[in-house]
């Protein structure tokens, strides 16, 4: 989670996107780290998790990321959770939840990962509130100097 937080802060500093970072690990080795680049790319799909999945797939030369775990500073949105499911990532760890970023003004769909997992019968394991305090601090830092809400 430390690398996801670090990447998110880099993205904030560069004004590339919101306060979101992700890191993919396989067999205790870092495969990919990324942050949100929605503003930089002018592309609404460039969330931290999607960017990390793209990098990991390129590095591992496969779309199938089974055996991988993803650490995300905030609960993945429905698009990102779906990508995690489709990439067959084994487990997602996240710090803050969708309600936390919705309260900051982000245009979030408030469908939890647990609900998506249950409704879609996904095999992805979920660990919420992982290093929540550090992830909340990230959101507080960002909210002092909001770049742009989307």
DOTORGU-667766 format. One line per field, with one value per atom (N, C-alpha, C): x, y, z; residue in three letters; atom name. Coordinates in steps of 0.2 Angstrom, whole numbers, plus 5000, padded with zeros to 4 digits. Layout:
% DOTORGU-667766
east = [X ...] $
north = [Y ...] $
up = [Z ...] $
residu = [ALA ...] $
atome = [CA ...] $
END
This chain:
% DOTORGU-667766
east = [5004 5000 5004 5010 5015 5016 5018 5019 5013 5007 5001 5000 5001 5001 5006 5012 5017 5015 5013 5011 5005 5000 4995 4997 5002 5005 5008 5012 5015 5010 5005 5000 4996 4995 4992 4997 5003 5008 5009 5008 5009 5002 4997 4990 4987 4989 4987 4980 4978 4972 4970 4965 4963 4968 4966 4970 4970 4972 4971 4977 4979 4985 4984 4987 4987 4993 4994 5000 4998 5001 5000 5006 5005 5010 5009 5014 5014 5019 5018 5023 5028 5025 5029 5033 5032 5036 5032 5034 5030 5030 5024 5024 5022 5018 5016 5013 5015 5012 5010 5004 5001 4997 4995 4991 4985 4981 4975 4978 4977 4979 4973 4967 4961 4962 4965 4966 4971 4977 4983 4981 4977 4976 4969 4965 4959 4954 4955 4952 4949 4942 4939 4941 4944 4945 4952 4956 4963 4963 4959 4960 4966 4968 4974 4974 4969 4968 4969 4966 4966 4973 4976 4983 4988 4987 4991 4990 4984 4982 4985 4985 4988 4996 4999 5006 5008 5004 5006 5005 4999 4998 5004 5006 5012 5018 5019 5025 5025 5019 5019 5017 5016 5014 5008 5003 4996 4991 4985 4979 4977 4979 4977 4982 4980 4984 4982 4981 4979 4986 4985 4991 4993 4990 4992 4987 4989 4985 4986 4980 4981 4979 4983 4982 4980 4974 4971 4970 4972 4971 4963 4959 4952 4948 4943 4939 4938 4940 4939 4932 4931 4924 4922 4915 4913 4917 4919 4923 4929 4933 4939 4938 4933 4932 4931 4927 4925 4932 4936 4943 4947 4947 4950 4948 4941 4938 4940 4939 4941 4948 4952 4960 4961 4956 4957 4962 4963 4967 4964 4968 4965 4962 4965 4963 4964 4960 4960 4960 4965 4966 4964 4960 4959 4958 4960 4960 4953 4952 4945 4940 4934 4929 4925 4921 4918 4914 4911 4907 4912 4918 4923 4925 4926 4927 4921 4915 4909 4908 4909 4909 4913 4919 4923 4920 4915 4912 4913 4917 4918 4912 4911 4905 4905 4904 4904 4898 4898 4892 4893 4889 4890 4888 4891 4890 4896 4896 4902 4905 4911 4915 4911 4909 4906 4900 4896 4889 4891 4896 4897 4900 4904 4906 4901 4896 4890 4886 4884 4879 4882 4889 4892 4895 4895 4898 4906 4909 4916 4920 4926 4930 4935 4935 4940 4939 4944 4944 4945 4942 4942 4944 4948 4951 4950 4944 4943 4947 4947 4950 4957 4961 4968 4972 4975 4979 4974 4968 4963 4966 4969 4971 4976 4981 4985 4982 4977 4973 4968 4966 4962 4966 4972 4977 4978 4979 4980 4974 4968 4962 4961 4963 4963 4968 4974 4979 4977 4974 4971 4966 4961 4956 4958 4964 4966 4968 4969 4971 4968 4961 4958 4960 4962 4964 4957 4953 4947 4943 4937 4933 4930 4929 4926 4922] $
north = [4994 5000 5006 5006 5011 5014 5010 5012 5015 5012 5015 5022 5023 5030 5034 5032 5036 5038 5033 5035 5040 5039 5044 5051 5051 5058 5061 5057 5059 5062 5058 5060 5067 5068 5074 5080 5079 5084 5086 5081 5083 5085 5085 5087 5083 5076 5072 5068 5068 5065 5066 5062 5062 5059 5058 5055 5048 5044 5037 5034 5028 5025 5017 5013 5006 5003 4997 4993 4985 4982 4975 4971 4966 4962 4954 4951 4943 4940 4935 4931 4936 4941 4946 4950 4951 4955 4960 4966 4972 4971 4971 4970 4977 4981 4987 4992 4998 5003 5009 5012 5017 5022 5028 5032 5034 5038 5040 5046 5045 5050 5052 5053 5055 5062 5067 5074 5074 5071 5071 5068 5062 5059 5061 5065 5067 5061 5056 5049 5047 5046 5044 5037 5033 5026 5025 5031 5030 5031 5026 5026 5022 5023 5020 5012 5009 5001 4999 5003 5001 5002 5008 5009 5004 5002 4996 4990 4988 4982 4982 4988 4988 4987 4990 4989 4982 4979 4972 4967 4968 4964 4964 4970 4971 4968 4969 4966 4959 4956 4949 4945 4950 4947 4943 4945 4941 4945 4944 4948 4944 4938 4934 4936 4939 4941 4937 4930 4926 4925 4925 4924 4931 4937 4943 4946 4951 4955 4962 4966 4973 4977 4982 4987 4993 4996 5002 5007 5013 5018 5018 5018 5018 5012 5010 5005 5006 5001 5001 5003 5007 5009 5003 5003 4997 4995 5000 4999 4995 4998 4995 4988 4987 4980 4975 4977 4973 4971 4976 4975 4970 4971 4966 4959 4959 4952 4949 4953 4950 4948 4952 4950 4944 4942 4936 4938 4944 4945 4942 4939 4935 4939 4945 4948 4956 4960 4967 4969 4974 4977 4984 4987 4995 4998 5004 5008 5012 5017 5021 5018 5019 5016 5022 5019 5024 5029 5028 5034 5039 5038 5043 5048 5045 5049 5053 5050 5053 5059 5058 5064 5070 5069 5074 5077 5074 5077 5073 5067 5063 5060 5059 5057 5049 5046 5039 5036 5030 5025 5021 5022 5019 5011 5008 5000 4997 4994 4992 4986 4985 4979 4972 4973 4967 4965 4970 4969 4966 4969 4967 4960 4958 4951 4947 4948 4944 4943 4949 4949 4945 4946 4943 4937 4934 4928 4928 4934 4934 4930 4928 4924 4929 4935 4940 4941 4940 4941 4948 4951 4958 4959 4963 4966 4973 4975 4983 4986 4992 4996 4994 4992 4991 4997 4998 5004 5011 5010 5015 5022 5023 5029 5033 5029 5032 5034 5030 5032 5038 5039 5044 5051 5050 5056 5058 5054 5055 5059 5057 5061 5068 5068 5075 5080 5077 5081 5084 5079 5081 5086 5086 5090 5097 5098 5105 5109 5105 5108 5105 5104 5101 5103 5098 5100 5100 5095 5095 5089 5090 5084 5081 5075 5072 5066] $
up = [5000 5000 5000 5003 5003 4996 4991 4985 4981 4983 4980 4982 4989 4992 4989 4988 4985 4978 4974 4967 4967 4971 4971 4973 4977 4979 4973 4969 4963 4958 4957 4953 4955 4961 4964 4963 4964 4963 4956 4951 4944 4941 4946 4944 4938 4938 4933 4934 4940 4942 4949 4951 4958 4963 4969 4975 4975 4970 4969 4967 4970 4968 4968 4965 4965 4964 4967 4966 4965 4960 4959 4961 4965 4967 4966 4964 4963 4966 4970 4974 4977 4981 4985 4981 4974 4970 4967 4967 4964 4956 4953 4946 4943 4946 4943 4948 4947 4952 4947 4949 4945 4949 4946 4949 4944 4946 4942 4937 4931 4926 4921 4924 4920 4918 4922 4919 4914 4915 4910 4904 4904 4898 4894 4898 4896 4894 4898 4897 4904 4904 4910 4913 4909 4911 4914 4914 4917 4924 4927 4935 4937 4943 4945 4944 4946 4945 4938 4933 4926 4924 4925 4923 4926 4932 4935 4931 4930 4926 4919 4916 4909 4910 4915 4916 4917 4922 4924 4918 4914 4909 4904 4903 4898 4900 4907 4910 4910 4912 4912 4905 4900 4894 4894 4898 4898 4901 4899 4902 4908 4909 4915 4921 4926 4931 4938 4937 4942 4946 4953 4957 4959 4957 4958 4964 4967 4972 4970 4971 4970 4976 4977 4983 4980 4982 4980 4986 4985 4991 4992 4987 4988 4985 4988 4985 4977 4974 4966 4964 4959 4957 4953 4951 4948 4941 4938 4932 4934 4939 4941 4944 4948 4951 4945 4940 4935 4931 4930 4927 4931 4938 4942 4942 4941 4941 4934 4929 4922 4921 4925 4924 4929 4932 4937 4942 4945 4950 4957 4961 4966 4972 4974 4980 4979 4981 4982 4989 4990 4997 4996 4999 4999 5005 5005 5012 5013 5009 5010 5006 5007 5003 4998 4994 4989 4992 4998 5001 5003 5005 5007 5001 4995 4990 4987 4987 4985 4990 4996 5001 4999 4995 4993 4987 4984 4978 4971 4972 4966 4963 4957 4954 4954 4960 4961 4961 4958 4959 4966 4970 4977 4977 4973 4973 4975 4981 4985 4981 4982 4979 4982 4988 4991 4988 4986 4982 4975 4972 4965 4965 4970 4971 4972 4976 4978 4972 4969 4963 4957 4956 4950 4951 4958 4959 4958 4959 4958 4963 4961 4965 4969 4967 4970 4977 4981 4988 4990 4995 4996 5003 5004 5011 5011 5015 5015 5021 5022 5027 5028 5023 5024 5024 5029 5030 5029 5032 5031 5033 5039 5041 5036 5034 5029 5023 5020 5014 5016 5022 5023 5024 5026 5026 5019 5014 5007 5005 5006 5004 5007 5014 5017 5014 5012 5009 5002 4998 4992 4993 4997 4998 5000 5002 5004 4997 4992 4986 4980 4980 4975 4968 4964 4957 4952 4952 4948 4950 4951 4952 4946 4946 4940 4942] $
residu = [UNK UNK UNK UNK UNK UNK UNK UNK UNK UNK UNK UNK UNK UNK UNK UNK UNK UNK UNK UNK UNK UNK UNK UNK UNK UNK UNK UNK UNK UNK UNK UNK UNK UNK UNK UNK UNK UNK UNK UNK UNK UNK UNK UNK UNK UNK UNK UNK UNK UNK UNK UNK UNK UNK UNK UNK UNK UNK UNK UNK UNK UNK UNK UNK UNK UNK UNK UNK UNK UNK UNK UNK UNK UNK UNK UNK UNK UNK UNK UNK UNK UNK UNK UNK UNK UNK UNK UNK UNK UNK UNK UNK UNK UNK UNK UNK UNK UNK UNK UNK UNK UNK UNK UNK UNK UNK UNK UNK UNK UNK UNK UNK UNK UNK UNK UNK UNK UNK UNK UNK UNK UNK UNK UNK UNK UNK UNK UNK UNK UNK UNK UNK UNK UNK UNK UNK UNK UNK UNK UNK UNK UNK UNK UNK UNK UNK UNK UNK UNK UNK UNK UNK UNK UNK UNK UNK UNK UNK UNK UNK UNK UNK UNK UNK UNK UNK UNK UNK UNK UNK UNK UNK UNK UNK UNK UNK UNK UNK UNK UNK UNK UNK UNK UNK UNK UNK UNK UNK UNK UNK UNK UNK UNK UNK UNK UNK UNK UNK UNK UNK UNK UNK UNK UNK UNK UNK UNK UNK UNK UNK UNK UNK UNK UNK UNK UNK UNK UNK UNK UNK UNK UNK UNK UNK UNK UNK UNK UNK UNK UNK UNK UNK UNK UNK UNK UNK UNK UNK UNK UNK UNK UNK UNK UNK UNK UNK UNK UNK UNK UNK UNK UNK UNK UNK UNK UNK UNK UNK UNK UNK UNK UNK UNK UNK UNK UNK UNK UNK UNK UNK UNK UNK UNK UNK UNK UNK UNK UNK UNK UNK UNK UNK UNK UNK UNK UNK UNK UNK UNK UNK UNK UNK UNK UNK UNK UNK UNK UNK UNK UNK UNK UNK UNK UNK UNK UNK UNK UNK UNK UNK UNK UNK UNK UNK UNK UNK UNK UNK UNK UNK UNK UNK UNK UNK UNK UNK UNK UNK UNK UNK UNK UNK UNK UNK UNK UNK UNK UNK UNK UNK UNK UNK UNK UNK UNK UNK UNK UNK UNK UNK UNK UNK UNK UNK UNK UNK UNK UNK UNK UNK UNK UNK UNK UNK UNK UNK UNK UNK UNK UNK UNK UNK UNK UNK UNK UNK UNK UNK UNK UNK UNK UNK UNK UNK UNK UNK UNK UNK UNK UNK UNK UNK UNK UNK UNK UNK UNK UNK UNK UNK UNK UNK UNK UNK UNK UNK UNK UNK UNK UNK UNK UNK UNK UNK UNK UNK UNK UNK UNK UNK UNK UNK UNK UNK UNK UNK UNK UNK UNK UNK UNK UNK UNK UNK UNK UNK UNK UNK UNK UNK UNK UNK UNK UNK UNK UNK UNK UNK UNK UNK] $
atome = [N CA C N CA C N CA C N CA C N CA C N CA C N CA C N CA C N CA C N CA C N CA C N CA C N CA C N CA C N CA C N CA C N CA C N CA C N CA C N CA C N CA C N CA C N CA C N CA C N CA C N CA C N CA C N CA C N CA C N CA C N CA C N CA C N CA C N CA C N CA C N CA C N CA C N CA C N CA C N CA C N CA C N CA C N CA C N CA C N CA C N CA C N CA C N CA C N CA C N CA C N CA C N CA C N CA C N CA C N CA C N CA C N CA C N CA C N CA C N CA C N CA C N CA C N CA C N CA C N CA C N CA C N CA C N CA C N CA C N CA C N CA C N CA C N CA C N CA C N CA C N CA C N CA C N CA C N CA C N CA C N CA C N CA C N CA C N CA C N CA C N CA C N CA C N CA C N CA C N CA C N CA C N CA C N CA C N CA C N CA C N CA C N CA C N CA C N CA C N CA C N CA C N CA C N CA C N CA C N CA C N CA C N CA C N CA C N CA C N CA C N CA C N CA C N CA C N CA C N CA C N CA C N CA C N CA C N CA C N CA C N CA C N CA C N CA C N CA C N CA C N CA C N CA C N CA C N CA C N CA C N CA C N CA C N CA C N CA C N CA C N CA C N CA C N CA C N CA C N CA C N CA C N CA C N CA C N CA C N CA C N CA C N CA C N CA C N CA C N CA C] $
END
